[in-house]
Amino acid sequence: MGHMTSAGGGTTISGSATTIDTEDLTANRAVISNGSQKIAVSDTTSTELGYVNGVTSAIQTQLDAKQATITGSATTIDTEDLTASRAVISNGSQKIAVSDTTSTELGYVNGVTSAIQTQLDSKLSTTGIVRYRLTSDKALSNASRYTYTSGDFTAQTTDSDIATFSGTTITLKGAGTFSVKLYGYFLGDANVTAVGPQVINPPGDAGATQNAVNALQGKIDAMIGSTVEFDLSIGSSSVANIYGYSRFILNLNYVVRMAQFATATIETTGDTVIQLSGYIAWAGGNLKLHGTSSFQATGFTIHKVA
């Protein structure tokens, strides 16, 4: 232990304090005894020394008890940064990763109260519709029924979740309510025996033409009740199943055009097969269903409405 002695009226320091008897220590350092057993400053600042305040046991022992390296799911982010603004998932290796889903897209599920797919499956398309038209004129035999056949039709819009058309079979898909609309344009020669030869566009003024048209219209209308039959059927080709329809007759040049429209609302409990057909009894020649790309085309639409 250091001590002081007096010699010749002076005091001599000879212990650990000999390093500070005339010297000043570096400011704000932790003070230690050095290897020579003398007072000295350490490299540790007084601020750093303050960090041990509150430690309750050996620091190294506590550190040794901690995991030295990251070994779990976080190994993919111990030094790496995730792509910004993505939904975070556990990947196939059970590690933290980002998904393709952005944080904005993830936000769209906010407010959802039950399984999204279940809700979507319970909804019906408001725009999906099946639409076909007869590709070209279809010759008919008098008093015979023609069942719509897929090979004779051109698909304009299709949706296999609503209906499919193969051969003479139209399958309404699944349970629901279907609106079926059937359009038919029958064509026949105007010069039929029952009405006699007619000239629809005689020479002369417009009034004469109109009079001739009116005359033929009256004769054909008179035939409807007893001589002419025509219908569009929704259901079976062997048993007419007419749900409700309207019809009218147009005269143009030397052709009688008979337009027919049928509409049905069909309730199903599962996949349901129907057939569409057209029938006409007509004494004239060149009897056919009109097929064309114009608006006056024989065809049908199917829409699942509920």
CORJO-V403830 format. One record per pair of residues at least 12 apart in sequence whose ideal C-beta (glycine too) atoms are under 10 Angstrom apart, sorted by the first residue. I is the first residue (numbers start at 1). J is the second residue. If there is no record, write none. Layout:
I_J, I_J
This chain:
1_15, 1_16, 1_37, 2_14, 2_15, 2_16, 2_17, 2_18, 2_21, 2_37, 2_38, 2_39, 3_15, 3_17, 4_17, 4_21, 15_37, 15_38, 15_39, 16_33, 16_34, 16_36, 16_37, 16_38, 16_39, 16_40, 17_38, 17_39, 18_36, 18_37, 18_38, 18_39, 19_33, 19_34, 19_36, 19_37, 19_38, 19_39, 19_40, 19_41, 20_38, 20_39, 20_40, 20_41, 21_39, 23_39, 25_39, 25_40, 25_41, 26_40, 26_41, 26_42, 26_43, 26_45, 27_41, 27_45, 27_46, 28_41, 28_45, 28_46, 28_47, 28_48, 28_49, 29_41, 29_42, 29_43, 29_44, 29_45, 29_46, 29_48, 29_49, 30_42, 30_43, 30_44, 30_45, 30_46, 30_47, 30_48, 30_49, 30_50, 30_52, 31_44, 31_46, 31_49, 32_44, 72_94, 72_95, 72_96, 73_90, 73_91, 73_93, 73_94, 73_95, 73_96, 73_97, 74_95, 74_96, 75_93, 75_94, 75_95, 75_96, 76_90, 76_91, 76_93, 76_94, 76_95, 76_96, 76_97, 76_98, 77_95, 77_96, 77_97, 77_98, 78_96, 80_96, 82_96, 82_97, 82_98, 83_97, 83_98, 83_99, 83_100, 83_102, 84_98, 84_102, 84_103, 85_98, 85_102, 85_103, 85_104, 85_105, 85_106, 86_98, 86_99, 86_100, 86_101, 86_102, 86_103, 86_104, 86_105, 86_106, 87_99, 87_100, 87_101, 87_102, 87_103, 87_104, 87_105, 87_106, 87_107, 87_109, 88_101, 88_103, 88_106, 89_101, 124_161, 124_162, 124_174, 124_176, 124_177, 124_303, 124_304, 124_305, 124_306, 125_159, 125_161, 125_162, 125_303, 125_304, 125_305, 126_303, 126_305, 127_157, 127_159, 127_303, 128_157, 128_158, 128_159, 128_160, 128_161, 128_162, 128_163, 128_302, 128_303, 128_304, 129_156, 129_157, 129_158, 129_159, 129_162, 129_163, 129_179, 129_181, 129_301, 129_302, 129_303, 129_304, 130_155, 130_156, 130_157, 130_158, 130_159, 130_160, 130_161, 130_162, 130_163, 130_164, 130_165, 130_170, 130_172, 130_173, 130_178, 130_180, 130_300, 130_301, 130_302, 130_303, 130_304, 131_154, 131_155, 131_156, 131_157, 131_158, 131_159, 131_181, 131_299, 131_300, 131_301, 131_302, 131_303, 132_148, 132_150, 132_152, 132_153, 132_154, 132_155, 132_156, 132_157, 132_158, 132_163, 132_165, 132_170, 132_276, 132_297, 132_298, 132_299, 132_300, 132_301, 132_302, 133_153, 133_154, 133_155, 133_156, 133_183, 133_291, 133_292, 133_293, 133_294, 133_295, 133_297, 133_298, 133_299, 133_300, 133_301, 134_148, 134_149, 134_152, 134_153, 134_154, 134_183, 134_184, 134_185, 134_278, 134_288, 134_289, 134_290, 134_291, 134_292, 134_297, 134_298, 134_299, 134_300, 135_151, 135_152, 135_153, 135_154, 135_291, 135_292, 135_293, 135_297, 135_298, 135_299, 136_152, 136_154, 136_288, 136_289, 136_290, 136_291, 136_292, 136_293, 136_297, 137_185, 137_187, 137_286, 137_288, 137_289, 137_290, 137_291, 137_292, 137_298, 138_152, 138_153, 138_187, 138_278, 138_287, 138_288, 138_289, 138_290, 138_291, 138_298, 139_187, 139_286, 139_287, 139_288, 139_289, 140_186, 140_187, 140_188, 140_230, 140_278, 140_279, 140_280, 140_282, 140_286, 140_287, 140_288, 140_289, 141_280, 141_287, 142_188, 142_280, 142_281, 142_282, 142_283, 142_284, 142_285, 142_287, 143_229, 143_279, 143_280, 143_281, 143_282, 143_283, 143_287, 144_278, 144_279, 144_280, 144_281, 144_287, 145_231, 145_233, 145_237, 145_238, 145_240, 145_277, 145_278, 145_279, 145_280, 146_168, 146_184, 146_237, 146_276, 146_277, 146_278, 146_279, 146_280, 146_288, 146_289, 146_298, 147_167, 147_168, 147_169, 147_233, 147_236, 147_237, 147_238, 147_275, 147_276, 147_277, 147_278, 147_279, 148_165, 148_167, 148_168, 148_169, 148_170, 148_182, 148_184, 148_232, 148_233, 148_237, 148_275, 148_276, 148_277, 148_278, 148_289, 148_298, 148_299, 148_300, 149_165, 149_166, 149_167, 149_168, 149_169, 149_275, 149_276, 149_277, 150_164, 150_165, 150_166, 150_167, 150_168, 150_169, 150_170, 151_166, 151_167, 151_168, 152_289, 152_291, 152_298, 153_165, 153_276, 153_291, 153_297, 153_298, 153_299, 153_300, 154_291, 154_293, 154_297, 154_299, 156_293, 156_297, 156_299, 156_301, 157_301, 159_173, 159_302, 159_303, 159_304, 160_173, 161_173, 161_174, 161_304, 162_174, 162_176, 162_178, 162_302, 162_303, 162_304, 163_178, 163_180, 163_271, 163_272, 163_274, 163_300, 163_301, 163_302, 163_303, 163_304, 164_271, 164_273, 165_276, 165_300, 165_302, 167_275, 168_237, 168_273, 168_275, 168_276, 168_277, 169_273, 169_274, 169_275, 170_234, 170_272, 170_273, 170_274, 170_275, 170_276, 170_300, 170_302, 171_268, 171_271, 171_272, 171_273, 171_274, 172_266, 172_267, 172_268, 172_270, 172_271, 172_272, 172_273, 172_274, 172_302, 172_304, 173_268, 173_270, 173_271, 173_272, 173_302, 173_304, 174_268, 174_269, 174_270, 174_271, 174_272, 174_304, 175_267, 175_268, 175_269, 175_270, 175_271, 175_272, 175_304, 175_306, 176_266, 176_267, 176_268, 176_269, 176_270, 176_272, 176_304, 176_305, 176_306, 177_265, 177_266, 177_267, 177_268, 177_303, 177_304, 177_305, 177_306, 178_264, 178_265, 178_266, 178_267, 178_268, 178_272, 178_274, 178_302, 178_303, 178_304, 178_305, 178_306, 179_263, 179_264, 179_265, 179_266, 179_301, 179_302, 179_303, 179_304, 179_305, 179_306, 180_234, 180_235, 180_243, 180_262, 180_263, 180_264, 180_265, 180_266, 180_274, 180_276, 180_300, 180_301, 180_302, 180_303, 181_234, 181_261, 181_262, 181_263, 181_264, 181_299, 181_300, 181_301, 181_302, 181_303, 182_232, 182_233, 182_234, 182_242, 182_243, 182_245, 182_260, 182_261, 182_262, 182_263, 182_264, 182_276, 182_277, 182_278, 182_298, 182_299, 182_300, 182_301, 182_302, 183_232, 183_259, 183_260, 183_261, 183_262, 183_263, 183_290, 183_295, 183_296, 183_297, 183_298, 183_299, 183_300, 183_301, 184_230, 184_231, 184_232, 184_233, 184_245, 184_247, 184_258, 184_259, 184_260, 184_261, 184_262, 184_276, 184_277, 184_278, 184_279, 184_280, 184_289, 184_290, 184_297, 184_298, 184_299, 184_300, 185_250, 185_257, 185_258, 185_259, 185_260, 185_261, 185_278, 185_288, 185_289, 185_290, 185_291, 185_292, 185_294, 185_296, 185_297, 185_298, 185_299, 186_228, 186_230, 186_231, 186_232, 186_247, 186_249, 186_256, 186_257, 186_258, 186_259, 186_260, 186_278, 186_279, 186_280, 186_282, 186_287, 186_288, 186_289, 186_290, 186_298, 187_252, 187_255, 187_256, 187_257, 187_258, 187_280, 187_282, 187_284, 187_286, 187_287, 187_288, 187_289, 187_290, 187_291, 187_296, 187_298, 188_220, 188_228, 188_230, 188_249, 188_255, 188_256, 188_257, 188_258, 188_280, 188_282, 188_283, 188_284, 188_285, 188_286, 188_287, 188_288, 189_254, 189_255, 189_256, 189_282, 189_283, 189_284, 189_285, 189_286, 189_287, 190_216, 190_219, 190_220, 190_251, 190_252, 190_253, 190_254, 190_255, 190_256, 190_257, 190_284, 191_254, 191_255, 191_256, 191_284, 191_285, 192_219, 192_220, 192_223, 192_227, 192_228, 192_256, 192_282, 192_283, 192_284, 192_285, 193_283, 193_284, 194_219, 194_220, 194_222, 194_223, 194_226, 194_227, 194_228, 194_282, 194_283, 194_284, 195_215, 195_216, 195_217, 195_218, 195_219, 195_220, 195_222, 195_223, 195_227, 195_256, 195_283, 195_284, 196_216, 196_219, 197_254, 198_212, 198_213, 198_215, 198_216, 198_219, 198_220, 198_251, 198_254, 198_256, 199_212, 199_216, 199_253, 199_254, 200_212, 200_213, 200_215, 200_216, 200_251, 200_252, 200_253, 200_254, 200_255, 200_256, 201_213, 201_252, 201_253, 201_254, 212_251, 213_250, 213_251, 213_252, 214_251, 215_251, 216_249, 216_251, 216_256, 217_249, 217_250, 217_251, 217_256, 220_249, 220_251, 220_256, 220_258, 221_248, 221_249, 223_249, 223_282, 223_283, 224_247, 224_249, 224_258, 227_281, 227_282, 227_283, 228_249, 228_256, 228_258, 228_280, 228_281, 228_282, 228_283, 228_284, 229_279, 229_280, 229_281, 229_282, 230_245, 230_247, 230_249, 230_258, 230_259, 230_260, 230_278, 230_279, 230_280, 230_281, 230_282, 230_287, 231_245, 231_247, 231_260, 231_262, 231_277, 231_278, 231_279, 231_280, 231_281, 232_245, 232_247, 232_260, 232_261, 232_262, 232_263, 232_276, 232_277, 232_278, 232_279, 232_280, 232_289, 232_298, 232_300, 233_245, 233_262, 233_264, 233_274, 233_275, 233_276, 233_277, 233_278, 233_279, 234_262, 234_263, 234_264, 234_266, 234_274, 234_275, 234_276, 234_277, 234_300, 235_264, 235_266, 235_274, 235_275, 235_276, 235_277, 236_273, 236_274, 236_275, 236_277, 237_274, 237_275, 237_276, 237_277, 237_278, 237_279, 238_275, 238_277, 240_277, 240_279, 241_262, 241_264, 241_274, 241_275, 241_277, 242_260, 242_262, 242_264, 242_279, 243_262, 243_263, 243_264, 243_265, 243_266, 244_261, 244_262, 244_263, 244_264, 244_265, 245_260, 245_261, 245_262, 245_263, 245_264, 246_259, 246_260, 246_261, 246_262, 246_263, 247_259, 247_260, 247_261, 247_262, 248_260, 248_261, 250_296, 254_286, 255_284, 255_286, 255_288, 255_290, 256_282, 256_284, 256_287, 257_290, 257_296, 258_280, 258_282, 258_290, 259_290, 259_296, 259_298, 260_278, 260_279, 260_280, 260_289, 260_298, 262_276, 262_278, 262_300, 263_301, 264_276, 264_302, 265_305, 265_306, 266_302, 267_306, 268_304, 274_302, 276_298, 276_299, 276_300, 276_302, 278_298
